[in-house]
Every structure is written in C-alpha cells, then in structure tokens.
Amino acid sequence: MKEVKTIYLSLGSNLGNKLFNLQRAVLLLQKNLGTITDISAVYSSPAWGFEGEDFLNACLSIETQRTAKQVLQLILQIEKEMGRERNVGESYQSRNIDIDLLYYNSETIQTDELTIPHPQLHLRRFVLKPLADIAPQFYHPVLRKDTRNLLQECKDKNSLEQTPHKLYPSRELLFSQFHLVAIEGNIGAGKTTLARKLASDHNAKLVLERFADNPFLPKFYNDQSRYAFPLEMSFLADRYQQFTDDTTQLDLFKNFMVSDYDIYKSLIFAQITLQKDEFKLYRKMFNFMYTEVRKPDIYIFLYQKTERLLENIKKRGRAYEQGINKEYLEKINRGYLDFLKGFPHRKSLIIDIADLDFVENKADYESIIDKILEQALSD
C-alpha cells in the first residue's frame, strides 16, 4: 500500500462568482486527490502584486497517496477544467481560480516544475492566516518556524478580513446547509425525476406533490370552464395541508428537504384557468395560506420547450393528461416566467433543459447541480 501524505493547498479567486469557484475547486480536489481533512475560514484580501478585484482565499489539508508531481499535474488539470490556462512566466493577473501546493508532508523538493515548500508562502499574509487556521504548529522544513511564527514575522501588511462564508468538502454537506430546495416546472418537465435524483444523491427528505387522486382533475381536462374553480381550490387545500405537514416534520436522518413543487404554483395555475372574479376570490384565500408555509431556500424552474413537454406527457401515459394542448402549456410557461421576474426570493434559478438529458447523461446532471450550487453561493 502506498504511503499516505498530508499536503496543504492555498486557493484563491477574484473573478466571477468567487465563492462558487473556491467551492467547486474544493469538490474537485476531494474527488481527484484524496480526503480533505480540514478547511480554513474564507478570507477577503486585495489583489497582490497587481491591480484587480479583491480575492477570496482559503487553505485546506488533504491526505493523498499521490506523488508531489502527480499532485501538481492534477492541480493544473483542475484549474484547466475550471477555465484557467496557466502560461509559463505569466505575470500576476486576475483569475477565477488559483491553486498552490504549499507543503507536501515535510519534504523539500526542488525541480524545474516544482518547489516545495512554496517559495513565497512566508511572504503572503493571505496564505499564512488561513493556513494558521488549520496548521498553526506545522513547521516550515527550511525556515524552521511554525505557521504562527511565520505569520507574526510576515512583512505583508495588506488588509485581510475573515468572511462569514464557509467551504464544504462534499456536496452532501453543502446541500445540508439548506432547509428546503424546491424544483418546479411545467407539466412533463421532469421536476419529479430531478427531485428524486437530488434527494437520493444528497440524503434529502423527498417531498412529492400528491394529486393523482384529485377527483376534479380528469373532469377539468374535459371541461375546463366548469371545473376550474373547484379544481384549483381543491389543489390549494391539498397542497397547503401536505406542504405544511411535510415541511414541518423534520427527518433527523436526512440533511435537508427537496420538493418537486412549491405552493406558489397554485396561484400561477389559477391565474391561467380562472375567470377574473373567481381568481380575485381565490387569491384572497391563497394569500392567507401562503404566509403560513415554509419558503424555499432555493427555487429552481426547469424550462422545457413545449414540443418536448407534449412528448413527455404522452410517454408517461396518464390518461387524464392526454388532452392537454400546446396553448395551455405555453400559458403555464409564461405564468412561471412572469412570476420569476418578480420572485421575492433572490435564490431563484431558471435552467433551460431543452437540450439536456439529466437521466441518461451524467455530464448533463452534473452541470445542473453546478448551476444550482453556483446560484446558492451567489452574493
């Protein structure tokens, strides 16, 4: 068995969604290098050596069986995957991600490609402070001083501020910081399928809409004008009761909750199906109920083109849905998009899945998860 080595890395980002860039790098390092054993706090610091936006910085320790050369190669590969291209002799400049290998165990290494310990770590306060969070007593094998002493003696006086942000070694732990993630979409968009996958992969309590036994639904598709009001009132009462019950009963063995609907959909559908006077009355009832329900931390809308929706509806074979027409689906799409323009919660996200297959294509699924996390970690 190969010997396990402890390595220390420094991460920095000052372009784009900086917090997401750091978090994505952490997840890729965990996936490719080994087991993350500790992560520092996240710090904000001015650009060092050039004019640019402030950086977010952090340090982490990893237990790995990789050689130092392999570690360097994987770091460069991760940076490239995240869109950074390092050039030989490049000057300091803004970057979406910067990953530096600080220590490889207590070894000293000097090659054309790699110098360990990192030759400038003792000069950089934005490296030493987060490193002191996780390795305060680690001795520099050349300077013979631990991190705390190096920090005290560091002549870099640039400002450094600890932020309230936190990085997580796994997506499961990251998702566990949320109470409720709601996945919405038109009829046949795939919201239930995605909710199931998200819950299964990240240990979430699954909250699914129950509507198949609604006695008004088949009648509504045959005669919308007659059955619209009792259908929407029935849905509202059922959703309110179910959503309240399911989202207030926590599961101690689950990290968070994911739902394939949000109760606000009741108002969106009602506005499409009801006459003006009916909708006015309906909205009074809805507003009263809506104040009482849990709001999602992240609201995701899966946008799917109408032709694909019709194909999916036909494929799943629910008899009472086969009469749904294109115009009705387009009205629902417009209703959701109008709602999201004025959505009262900033963590909302529209994902166009017209050309994605998140069931059969793992890369498509991973891209959706990345979009969700990027939105969740936005300012």
C-alpha positions in Angstrom: 0.0 0.0 0.0 1.3 3.5 -0.9 2.2 5.8 2.0 -0.4 8.5 2.8 0.9 12.0 2.6 -0.6 15.2 4.1 -0.5 18.1 1.7 -1.5 21.8 2.2 -3.0 23.8 -0.5 -3.9 27.5 -0.9 -6.9 28.5 -3.0 -7.7 32.0 -4.4 -10.3 33.6 -6.7 -11.0 37.1 -7.8 -13.1 36.7 -10.9 -16.8 35.8 -11.4 -18.6 34.0 -8.6 -15.6 33.8 -6.3 -17.1 31.7 -3.5 -18.5 29.2 -6.0 -15.1 29.0 -7.7 -13.5 28.1 -4.4 -16.2 25.6 -3.5 -16.0 23.9 -6.9 -12.3 23.6 -6.6 -12.6 22.0 -3.2 -15.1 19.4 -4.5 -12.8 18.6 -7.5 -9.8 18.3 -5.2 -11.7 15.9 -3.0 -12.7 13.9 -6.0 -9.3 13.7 -7.6 -6.6 14.0 -4.9 -7.7 12.3 -1.7 -9.5 13.0 1.5 -9.9 16.6 2.7 -9.1 16.7 6.4 -9.5 20.4 7.2 -10.6 23.6 5.6 -9.8 27.1 6.8 -12.2 30.1 7.1 -12.6 32.1 3.9 -10.8 35.5 3.8 -11.0 38.5 1.6 -7.8 40.3 0.6 -6.7 42.9 -2.0 -5.0 41.7 -5.2 -1.4 41.0 -4.5 1.2 42.4 -7.0 -1.3 43.8 -9.5 -4.5 45.9 -9.8 -7.6 43.8 -9.7 -10.7 42.9 -7.7 -10.3 41.6 -4.1 -9.6 37.9 -3.7 -11.3 35.3 -1.7 -8.7 32.9 -0.1 -8.7 29.7 1.8 -6.4 26.8 2.7 -7.1 23.1 3.1 -5.3 19.9 4.0 -5.6 16.7 2.1 -4.5 13.1 2.8 -3.3 11.6 -0.5 -1.3 8.7 -2.0 -0.3 10.8 -5.0 3.3 11.8 -5.6 4.2 15.5 -5.5 4.4 15.5 -9.3 1.0 13.9 -9.6 -0.5 16.4 -7.2 0.9 19.3 -9.3 -0.5 17.7 -12.5 -3.9 17.2 -11.0 -4.0 20.8 -9.7 -3.2 22.1 -13.2 -5.8 19.8 -14.7 -8.5 21.1 -12.2 -7.5 24.7 -13.0 -7.9 24.0 -16.7 -11.2 22.3 -16.2 -12.4 25.4 -14.4 -11.3 27.6 -17.3 -7.9 28.8 -16.3 -4.9 28.5 -18.6 -1.5 29.0 -16.9 1.2 30.4 -19.2 4.9 29.9 -18.5 6.3 33.0 -16.8 2.8 34.7 -16.7 2.7 37.9 -14.6 0.2 38.3 -11.8 -3.3 38.8 -13.1 -6.9 38.2 -12.2 -8.1 34.6 -12.2 -11.2 32.6 -11.5 -9.1 30.0 -9.6 -5.6 29.7 -8.3 -4.4 26.6 -6.5 -0.9 26.4 -5.0 0.8 23.5 -3.4 2.3 24.8 -0.2 3.6 21.7 1.6 4.0 18.1 0.7 4.3 16.4 4.1 7.5 18.0 5.5 9.5 17.3 2.3 11.7 19.7 0.4 11.5 19.3 -3.3 13.4 21.3 -6.0 12.8 20.5 -9.7 12.3 22.6 -12.8 8.5 22.2 -12.4 8.0 22.3 -8.6 9.5 23.9 -5.5 8.3 22.6 -2.1 7.7 24.3 0.3 6.2 27.0 -1.8 8.9 29.6 -2.1 6.7 32.6 -1.3 4.3 31.3 1.3 6.1 33.0 4.2 5.7 36.4 2.4 2.0 36.3 1.9 -0.3 37.1 4.7 -3.4 35.9 2.7 -1.8 32.5 2.7 -0.4 32.3 6.2 -3.6 33.4 8.0 -5.9 30.7 6.6 -3.0 28.2 6.9 -2.7 29.1 10.6 -6.4 28.1 11.0 -5.7 24.5 10.1 -2.0 24.0 10.7 -0.8 26.6 13.3 2.1 24.4 14.6 3.2 23.0 11.2 7.0 23.6 10.8 8.4 25.0 7.7 11.1 22.4 6.9 13.5 25.1 5.5 12.8 28.2 7.7 12.3 26.0 10.9 9.4 28.1 12.1 5.8 27.1 12.6 2.9 28.9 10.8 2.1 31.1 13.8 5.6 32.5 13.9 5.8 33.0 10.2 2.5 34.9 10.4 3.8 37.1 13.2 7.0 37.9 11.3 5.3 38.4 7.9 6.1 41.9 6.5 3.0 41.8 4.2 0.7 44.4 5.8 -2.1 44.2 3.3 -5.6 44.1 4.8 -7.1 40.7 5.4 -10.7 40.2 6.5 -12.4 37.0 7.6 -15.7 36.5 5.8 -18.9 34.6 7.0 -18.5 32.2 4.1 -17.7 28.5 4.6 -16.4 25.8 2.3 -17.5 22.2 2.5 -15.6 19.0 1.5 -18.6 17.4 -0.2 -21.8 18.4 -2.0 -23.8 16.5 0.6 -22.6 18.7 3.4 -23.1 21.8 1.3 -26.7 20.9 0.5 -27.2 20.2 4.2 -26.9 23.9 4.9 -30.3 24.5 3.2 -33.7 23.7 4.7 -35.7 23.4 1.5 -34.9 23.2 -2.2 -38.0 23.5 -4.5 -37.8 22.2 -8.1 -40.6 23.5 -10.3 -41.5 23.2 -13.9 -44.3 22.8 -16.4 -46.3 19.5 -16.7 -43.9 16.9 -18.0 -40.7 19.0 -17.5 -39.0 16.3 -15.3 -39.2 18.1 -11.9 -40.1 15.0 -10.0 -37.3 12.9 -11.6 -34.7 15.6 -10.8 -36.1 15.9 -7.2 -35.8 12.2 -6.7 -32.2 12.1 -8.0 -31.2 15.1 -5.9 -32.7 13.6 -2.8 -31.1 10.2 -3.4 -27.7 11.6 -4.1 -27.5 14.1 -1.3 -29.5 12.4 1.5 -32.6 14.6 1.5 -36.1 14.1 2.6 -38.2 13.9 -0.6 -41.5 15.9 -0.7 -43.6 15.0 -3.7 -46.9 16.5 -4.8 -49.8 14.2 -4.5 -52.5 14.9 -7.0 -53.3 11.7 -8.9 -56.5 11.0 -6.8 -57.9 14.5 -7.2 -61.5 13.8 -8.4 -61.7 17.1 -10.3 -58.6 16.7 -12.5 -60.0 14.3 -15.2 -63.2 16.4 -15.3 -61.2 19.6 -15.7 -59.3 18.4 -18.8 -62.7 17.6 -20.4 -64.5 20.8 -19.3 -62.1 23.5 -18.0 -64.5 26.4 -17.6 -66.9 24.3 -15.4 -64.4 22.6 -13.2 -61.5 25.1 -13.0 -62.6 26.8 -9.7 -63.3 23.6 -7.7 -60.1 22.0 -9.1 -57.9 25.0 -8.1 -59.5 25.3 -4.6 -59.1 21.5 -4.1 -55.4 21.7 -5.2 -54.8 24.7 -2.9 -56.3 22.9 0.1 -54.4 19.7 -0.6 -51.1 21.5 -1.3 -51.4 23.6 1.8 -52.1 20.7 4.1 -49.5 18.4 2.6 -46.8 21.1 2.2 -47.3 22.3 5.8 -47.2 18.7 7.2 -44.2 17.5 5.1 -42.0 20.6 5.5 -42.6 21.0 9.3 -41.9 17.3 10.1 -38.1 17.1 10.0 -36.3 13.8 9.4 -33.4 13.6 11.8 -31.6 11.2 9.4 -31.8 13.5 6.4 -29.7 16.6 5.6 -32.4 18.8 4.1 -35.6 18.7 2.1 -36.2 18.7 -1.6 -39.7 19.2 -3.1 -41.0 18.8 -6.7 -43.3 21.7 -6.2 -43.8 25.0 -4.4 -47.2 26.0 -3.2 -47.0 29.3 -5.2 -47.7 27.2 -8.3 -51.3 27.2 -7.2 -51.5 30.9 -7.9 -49.8 30.5 -11.3 -52.2 27.8 -12.5 -55.2 29.6 -11.0 -54.4 32.8 -12.9 -54.4 30.8 -16.1 -57.6 28.8 -15.6 -59.9 31.0 -13.6 -62.2 33.8 -14.6 -61.3 37.3 -13.2 -63.9 37.2 -10.4 -63.0 33.7 -9.4 -59.3 34.5 -9.3 -59.9 37.5 -7.1 -61.6 35.3 -4.5 -59.1 32.6 -5.0 -56.2 35.0 -4.4 -57.6 36.1 -1.0 -57.6 32.5 0.2 -54.1 31.9 -1.3 -52.6 35.0 0.3 -53.8 33.9 3.7 -52.4 30.4 3.3 -49.1 31.5 1.7 -48.0 33.5 4.7 -48.1 30.3 6.8 -45.9 28.0 4.7 -42.2 27.5 4.5 -40.5 29.3 1.7 -37.7 27.5 -0.3 -34.1 28.5 0.2 -33.5 27.8 -3.5 -36.3 27.9 -6.1 -35.4 26.1 -9.4 -37.5 26.3 -12.5 -36.9 23.7 -15.2 -37.7 25.3 -18.6 -38.6 22.9 -21.3 -39.8 23.6 -24.8 -43.5 22.8 -25.5 -42.9 20.1 -28.0 -40.8 18.1 -25.6 -43.3 18.6 -22.9 -46.0 17.1 -25.1 -43.7 14.1 -25.9 -43.0 13.5 -22.2 -46.7 13.7 -21.3 -47.6 11.2 -24.0 -44.7 8.9 -22.9 -45.8 8.7 -19.2 -49.3 7.8 -20.3 -51.6 9.4 -17.7 -55.0 9.1 -19.4 -56.4 12.4 -18.0 -53.3 14.4 -19.3 -53.5 13.3 -22.9 -55.9 16.1 -23.8 -53.5 18.8 -22.7 -52.8 21.1 -25.7 -49.8 23.2 -26.7 -51.5 26.5 -25.9 -52.2 25.5 -22.3 -48.6 24.5 -21.7 -47.4 27.8 -23.2 -49.6 29.7 -20.9 -48.2 27.8 -17.9 -44.6 28.5 -19.1 -45.4 32.3 -19.4 -47.0 32.2 -16.0 -43.9 30.8 -14.3 -41.6 33.1 -16.1 -43.7 36.2 -15.2 -43.7 35.0 -11.6 -39.9 34.6 -11.5 -39.4 38.1 -12.8 -40.7 39.4 -9.5 -39.8 36.4 -7.3 -39.5 37.7 -3.8 -36.6 35.4 -3.0 -33.2 36.1 -4.6 -32.1 32.4 -4.8 -34.2 31.6 -7.8 -32.8 29.9 -10.9 -34.2 29.1 -14.4 -32.5 26.1 -16.0 -33.1 25.6 -19.7 -33.2 21.8 -20.1 -34.3 21.7 -23.7 -31.0 20.1 -24.9 -30.2 18.2 -21.7 -30.9 14.7 -20.6 -30.1 14.6 -16.9 -31.4 11.0 -16.6 -29.1 9.3 -19.1 -26.3 11.8 -19.4 -24.3 12.2 -16.2 -22.5 15.3 -17.5 -25.9 17.0 -18.0 -26.9 16.1 -14.5 -23.6 17.4 -13.1 -24.0 20.6 -15.0 -27.4 21.1 -13.4 -26.0 20.5 -9.9 -23.2 23.0 -10.6 -25.8 25.6 -11.7 -27.8 25.1 -8.5 -24.7 25.4 -6.3 -23.5 28.4 -8.2 -26.8 30.2 -7.6 -26.9 29.1 -4.0 -23.4 30.6 -3.4 -24.1 33.8 -5.3 -23.9 37.1 -3.4 
